[in-house]
Amino acid sequence: TGLYTNVYKNIFSNVSTGVDLNNSKAIVRNNIISTDPNSQATIIAGLLITGSNSSYTPIIDSNYIEANQSSTFGIRQDLSSNPIISNNIIRLKHFSYGIEIYSTSGTVKTFNNLIYTEIGGHGIYNGGVQYLLSYNNFVIGFNTSVSHSGPFDEIKNNVVTNSNTGITAWSTPPV
């Protein structure tokens, strides 16, 4: 159906996963999420998005996410879904991933996000999604700001500062 679950104006503090969206069309908006610096969970993420197929289009908008340990994800999209990730502020305190896309199908849209760190890691990491649309993001302080862009990706109008590499491409034709 067209109905969406709304996750709105919550505070999640010292959590392994702030919001876990599994086969969901949720709207996650205006939340404050900080991960637990001592968590022993396998995956630690402010937001974790999974879907069994690409009919799920969660909207992630205007959240503040703080990742507080190494190998943590601000937002991780796994399996198959088509999230729209916009207007979020993601702060990484250790070598981590701002937005990690670990899928081989669908479309992920990242617009107008501020993603920053002083430690390194990856701002936006595409682990294989077919279509990454990344516009108007401001990415600061990473080893690679937009990593593994593929032949069908659109990377436009992003601002990258204090990073080792702005954008890497992993296939032909070039991005």
Phi and psi restraints in degrees (value plus and minus 20) as a CYANA .aco file:
   2 GLY   PHI    -110.2   -70.2
   2 GLY   PSI     -15.6    24.4
   3 LEU   PHI     -96.3   -56.3
   3 LEU   PSI     122.2   162.2
   4 TYR   PHI    -141.0  -101.0
   4 TYR   PSI     120.7   160.7
   5 THR   PHI     -99.9   -59.9
   5 THR   PSI     115.2   155.2
   6 ASN   PHI    -123.7   -83.7
   6 ASN   PSI     104.4   144.4
   7 VAL   PHI    -133.6   -93.6
   7 VAL   PSI      84.6   124.6
   8 TYR   PHI    -156.0  -116.0
   8 TYR   PSI     109.0   149.0
   9 LYS   PHI      35.8    75.8
   9 LYS   PSI      29.4    69.4
  10 ASN   PHI    -127.1   -87.1
  10 ASN   PSI     140.3   180.3
  11 ILE   PHI    -139.7   -99.7
  11 ILE   PSI     101.4   141.4
  12 PHE   PHI    -136.3   -96.3
  12 PHE   PSI      92.9   132.9
  13 SER   PHI    -139.8   -99.8
  13 SER   PSI     113.3   153.3
  14 ASN   PHI      36.1    76.1
  14 ASN   PSI      33.3    73.3
  15 VAL   PHI    -133.3   -93.3
  15 VAL   PSI     134.8   174.8
  16 SER   PHI     -94.6   -54.6
  16 SER   PSI     -62.5   -22.5
  17 THR   PHI    -156.2  -116.2
  17 THR   PSI     104.9   144.9
  18 GLY   PHI     -92.0   -52.0
  18 GLY   PSI     -74.6   -34.6
  19 VAL   PHI    -154.4  -114.4
  19 VAL   PSI     106.2   146.2
  20 ASP   PHI    -133.0   -93.0
  20 ASP   PSI      89.1   129.1
  21 LEU   PHI    -123.5   -83.5
  21 LEU   PSI      91.7   131.7
  22 ASN   PHI    -138.9   -98.9
  22 ASN   PSI      95.9   135.9
  23 ASN   PHI      31.3    71.3
  23 ASN   PSI      32.9    72.9
  24 SER   PHI    -145.3  -105.3
  24 SER   PSI     126.2   166.2
  25 LYS   PHI    -128.9   -88.9
  25 LYS   PSI      17.9    57.9
  26 ALA   PHI     -90.6   -50.6
  26 ALA   PSI     135.6   175.6
  27 ILE   PHI    -129.5   -89.5
  27 ILE   PSI      96.8   136.8
  28 VAL   PHI    -130.9   -90.9
  28 VAL   PSI      89.6   129.6
  29 ARG   PHI    -160.2  -120.2
  29 ARG   PSI     117.8   157.8
  30 ASN   PHI      39.4    79.4
  30 ASN   PSI      20.7    60.7
  31 ASN   PHI    -123.1   -83.1
  31 ASN   PSI     136.9   176.9
  32 ILE   PHI    -135.2   -95.2
  32 ILE   PSI     103.3   143.3
  33 ILE   PHI    -151.1  -111.1
  33 ILE   PSI     108.4   148.4
  34 SER   PHI    -151.0  -111.0
  34 SER   PSI     110.9   150.9
  35 THR   PHI    -101.0   -61.0
  35 THR   PSI     137.1   177.1
  36 ASP   PHI     -96.6   -56.6
  36 ASP   PSI     100.1   140.1
  37 PRO   PHI     -86.6   -46.6
  37 PRO   PSI     -32.9     7.1
  38 ASN   PHI    -131.7   -91.7
  38 ASN   PSI     -10.7    29.3
  39 SER   PHI     -83.1   -43.1
  39 SER   PSI     122.0   162.0
  40 GLN   PHI    -128.8   -88.8
  40 GLN   PSI      -6.2    33.8
  41 ALA   PHI     -85.3   -45.3
  41 ALA   PSI     134.6   174.6
  42 THR   PHI     -84.8   -44.8
  42 THR   PSI     -66.2   -26.2
  43 ILE   PHI    -139.9   -99.9
  43 ILE   PSI     104.6   144.6
  44 ILE   PHI    -135.0   -95.0
  44 ILE   PSI     100.9   140.9
  45 ALA   PHI    -170.8  -130.8
  45 ALA   PSI     123.7   163.7
  46 GLY   PHI     -81.3   -41.3
  46 GLY   PSI     -69.2   -29.2
  47 LEU   PHI    -151.7  -111.7
  47 LEU   PSI     113.5   153.5
  48 LEU   PHI    -140.0  -100.0
  48 LEU   PSI     103.1   143.1
  49 ILE   PHI    -138.2   -98.2
  49 ILE   PSI     101.0   141.0
  50 THR   PHI    -152.4  -112.4
  50 THR   PSI     131.7   171.7
  51 GLY   PHI    -173.8  -133.8
  51 GLY   PSI     122.6   162.6
  52 SER   PHI     -98.3   -58.3
  52 SER   PSI     -36.8     3.2
  53 ASN   PHI    -174.4  -134.4
  53 ASN   PSI     154.5   194.5
  54 SER   PHI    -106.5   -66.5
  54 SER   PSI      -5.3    34.7
  55 SER   PHI    -100.7   -60.7
  55 SER   PSI     -27.0    13.0
  56 TYR   PHI    -114.6   -74.6
  56 TYR   PSI     105.4   145.4
  57 THR   PHI    -148.8  -108.8
  57 THR   PSI      57.5    97.5
  58 PRO   PHI     -91.0   -51.0
  58 PRO   PSI     130.5   170.5
  59 ILE   PHI    -132.2   -92.2
  59 ILE   PSI     100.8   140.8
  60 ILE   PHI    -133.5   -93.5
  60 ILE   PSI      89.7   129.7
  61 ASP   PHI    -160.5  -120.5
  61 ASP   PSI     110.5   150.5
  62 SER   PHI      40.9    80.9
  62 SER   PSI      21.2    61.2
  63 ASN   PHI    -121.8   -81.8
  63 ASN   PSI     134.4   174.4
  64 TYR   PHI    -128.1   -88.1
  64 TYR   PSI     102.3   142.3
  65 ILE   PHI    -145.5  -105.5
  65 ILE   PSI     109.2   149.2
  66 GLU   PHI    -142.2  -102.2
  66 GLU   PSI      98.0   138.0
  67 ALA   PHI    -117.9   -77.9
  67 ALA   PSI     104.0   144.0
  68 ASN   PHI    -131.3   -91.3
  68 ASN   PSI      -2.7    37.3
  69 GLN   PHI    -175.4  -135.4
  69 GLN   PSI     147.2   187.2
  70 SER   PHI     -84.8   -44.8
  70 SER   PSI     128.5   168.5
  71 SER   PHI      40.0    80.0
  71 SER   PSI      14.0    54.0
  72 THR   PHI    -120.9   -80.9
  72 THR   PSI     138.0   178.0
  73 PHE   PHI    -136.3   -96.3
  73 PHE   PSI     110.6   150.6
  74 GLY   PHI     -83.3   -43.3
  74 GLY   PSI     -77.4   -37.4
  75 ILE   PHI    -153.8  -113.8
  75 ILE   PSI     110.5   150.5
  76 ARG   PHI    -144.1  -104.1
  76 ARG   PSI     105.1   145.1
  77 GLN   PHI    -125.1   -85.1
  77 GLN   PSI     104.4   144.4
  78 ASP   PHI    -147.6  -107.6
  78 ASP   PSI     130.3   170.3
  79 LEU   PHI      44.5    84.5
  79 LEU   PSI    -150.7  -110.7
  80 SER   PHI    -144.6  -104.6
  80 SER   PSI     100.8   140.8
  81 SER   PHI    -189.0  -149.0
  81 SER   PSI     149.6   189.6
  82 ASN   PHI    -144.0  -104.0
  82 ASN   PSI      47.2    87.2
  83 PRO   PHI     -92.3   -52.3
  83 PRO   PSI     132.9   172.9
  84 ILE   PHI    -132.2   -92.2
  84 ILE   PSI      95.9   135.9
  85 ILE   PHI    -135.2   -95.2
  85 ILE   PSI      87.3   127.3
  86 SER   PHI    -161.6  -121.6
  86 SER   PSI     129.4   169.4
  87 ASN   PHI      41.5    81.5
  87 ASN   PSI       6.3    46.3
  88 ASN   PHI    -115.1   -75.1
  88 ASN   PSI     134.3   174.3
  89 ILE   PHI    -132.5   -92.5
  89 ILE   PSI     101.5   141.5
  90 ILE   PHI    -142.2  -102.2
  90 ILE   PSI      99.5   139.5
  91 ARG   PHI    -134.7   -94.7
  91 ARG   PSI     105.1   145.1
  92 LEU   PHI    -129.2   -89.2
  92 LEU   PSI     107.7   147.7
  93 LYS   PHI    -114.9   -74.9
  93 LYS   PSI     -27.1    12.9
  94 HIS   PHI    -162.1  -122.1
  94 HIS   PSI     156.1   196.1
  95 PHE   PHI     -83.0   -43.0
  95 PHE   PSI      89.0   129.0
  96 SER   PHI    -172.8  -132.8
  96 SER   PSI    -185.7  -145.7
  97 TYR   PHI    -140.8  -100.8
  97 TYR   PSI     106.7   146.7
  98 GLY   PHI     -87.9   -47.9
  98 GLY   PSI     -81.8   -41.8
  99 ILE   PHI    -149.1  -109.1
  99 ILE   PSI      98.9   138.9
 100 GLU   PHI    -132.9   -92.9
 100 GLU   PSI     108.5   148.5
 101 ILE   PHI    -131.3   -91.3
 101 ILE   PSI      91.2   131.2
 102 TYR   PHI    -141.7  -101.7
 102 TYR   PSI      55.7    95.7
 103 SER   PHI    -167.7  -127.7
 103 SER   PSI     142.2   182.2
 104 THR   PHI    -138.8   -98.8
 104 THR   PSI     -12.5    27.5
 105 SER   PHI    -164.8  -124.8
 105 SER   PSI     144.5   184.5
 106 GLY   PHI      70.1   110.1
 106 GLY   PSI    -189.6  -149.6
 107 THR   PHI    -150.2  -110.2
 107 THR   PSI     113.8   153.8
 108 VAL   PHI    -139.2   -99.2
 108 VAL   PSI     109.7   149.7
 109 LYS   PHI    -132.8   -92.8
 109 LYS   PSI     105.7   145.7
 110 THR   PHI    -143.5  -103.5
 110 THR   PSI      95.6   135.6
 111 PHE   PHI    -149.8  -109.8
 111 PHE   PSI     117.2   157.2
 112 ASN   PHI      36.7    76.7
 112 ASN   PSI      15.3    55.3
 113 ASN   PHI    -115.8   -75.8
 113 ASN   PSI     127.1   167.1
 114 LEU   PHI    -126.6   -86.6
 114 LEU   PSI      97.8   137.8
 115 ILE   PHI    -146.5  -106.5
 115 ILE   PSI     101.0   141.0
 116 TYR   PHI    -165.5  -125.5
 116 TYR   PSI     135.2   175.2
 117 THR   PHI    -177.4  -137.4
 117 THR   PSI     145.7   185.7
 118 GLU   PHI    -136.6   -96.6
 118 GLU   PSI     -16.0    24.0
 119 ILE   PHI    -128.6   -88.6
 119 ILE   PSI     -46.6    -6.6
 120 GLY   PHI      97.6   137.6
 120 GLY   PSI    -176.7  -136.7
 121 GLY   PHI      75.9   115.9
 121 GLY   PSI    -170.5  -130.5
 122 HIS   PHI    -148.8  -108.8
 122 HIS   PSI     111.3   151.3
 123 GLY   PHI     -90.2   -50.2
 123 GLY   PSI     -83.9   -43.9
 124 ILE   PHI    -145.7  -105.7
 124 ILE   PSI      98.9   138.9
 125 TYR   PHI    -137.8   -97.8
 125 TYR   PSI      97.2   137.2
 126 ASN   PHI    -117.1   -77.1
 126 ASN   PSI      90.2   130.2
 127 GLY   PHI    -109.2   -69.2
 127 GLY   PSI      -6.8    33.2
 128 GLY   PHI     115.9   155.9
 128 GLY   PSI     -16.2    23.8
 129 VAL   PHI     -80.9   -40.9
 129 VAL   PSI     123.9   163.9
 130 GLN   PHI     -84.7   -44.7
 130 GLN   PSI     -61.3   -21.3
 131 TYR   PHI    -151.7  -111.7
 131 TYR   PSI      90.6   130.6
 132 LEU   PHI    -130.1   -90.1
 132 LEU   PSI     100.2   140.2
 133 LEU   PHI    -127.7   -87.7
 133 LEU   PSI      93.6   133.6
 134 SER   PHI    -147.3  -107.3
 134 SER   PSI      84.4   124.4
 135 TYR   PHI    -144.5  -104.5
 135 TYR   PSI     120.7   160.7
 136 ASN   PHI      38.1    78.1
 136 ASN   PSI      10.5    50.5
 137 ASN   PHI    -108.3   -68.3
 137 ASN   PSI     130.3   170.3
 138 PHE   PHI    -134.8   -94.8
 138 PHE   PSI      92.8   132.8
 139 VAL   PHI    -141.4  -101.4
 139 VAL   PSI     104.4   144.4
 140 ILE   PHI    -149.0  -109.0
 140 ILE   PSI     107.0   147.0
 141 GLY   PHI      68.3   108.3
 141 GLY   PSI       2.1    42.1
 142 PHE   PHI    -122.9   -82.9
 142 PHE   PSI     142.2   182.2
 143 ASN   PHI     -82.3   -42.3
 143 ASN   PSI     -70.8   -30.8
 144 THR   PHI    -152.1  -112.1
 144 THR   PSI     107.0   147.0
 145 SER   PHI     -98.3   -58.3
 145 SER   PSI     -69.5   -29.5
 146 VAL   PHI    -145.1  -105.1
 146 VAL   PSI      92.1   132.1
 147 SER   PHI    -131.6   -91.6
 147 SER   PSI     118.5   158.5
 148 HIS   PHI      44.3    84.3
 148 HIS   PSI      29.2    69.2
 149 SER   PHI     -91.9   -51.9
 149 SER   PSI     115.5   155.5
 150 GLY   PHI    -120.8   -80.8
 150 GLY   PSI    -199.1  -159.1
 151 PRO   PHI     -87.6   -47.6
 151 PRO   PSI     -38.7     1.3
 152 PHE   PHI    -127.6   -87.6
 152 PHE   PSI     -16.0    24.0
 153 ASP   PHI     -95.8   -55.8
 153 ASP   PSI     132.5   172.5
 154 GLU   PHI    -142.2  -102.2
 154 GLU   PSI      92.3   132.3
 155 ILE   PHI    -135.6   -95.6
 155 ILE   PSI      85.7   125.7
 156 LYS   PHI    -155.8  -115.8
 156 LYS   PSI     122.1   162.1
 157 ASN   PHI      37.4    77.4
 157 ASN   PSI       8.7    48.7
 158 ASN   PHI    -105.4   -65.4
 158 ASN   PSI     129.0   169.0
 159 VAL   PHI    -131.4   -91.4
 159 VAL   PSI     105.6   145.6
 160 VAL   PHI    -142.8  -102.8
 160 VAL   PSI     107.3   147.3
 161 THR   PHI    -155.8  -115.8
 161 THR   PSI     134.8   174.8
 162 ASN   PHI      31.1    71.1
 162 ASN   PSI      20.5    60.5
 163 SER   PHI    -142.0  -102.0
 163 SER   PSI     133.1   173.1
 164 ASN   PHI     -89.2   -49.2
 164 ASN   PSI     -65.6   -25.6
 165 THR   PHI    -151.6  -111.6
 165 THR   PSI     116.0   156.0
 166 GLY   PHI     -95.3   -55.3
 166 GLY   PSI     -82.4   -42.4
 167 ILE   PHI    -158.8  -118.8
 167 ILE   PSI     115.9   155.9
 168 THR   PHI    -133.8   -93.8
 168 THR   PSI     122.7   162.7
 169 ALA   PHI    -135.6   -95.6
 169 ALA   PSI     122.5   162.5
 170 TRP   PHI    -140.1  -100.1
 170 TRP   PSI     -12.6    27.4
 171 SER   PHI    -173.7  -133.7
 171 SER   PSI     150.7   190.7
 172 THR   PHI    -130.9   -90.9
 172 THR   PSI     130.3   170.3
 173 PRO   PHI     -91.5   -51.5
 173 PRO   PSI     142.1   182.1
 174 PRO   PHI     -82.5   -42.5
 174 PRO   PSI     135.5   175.5
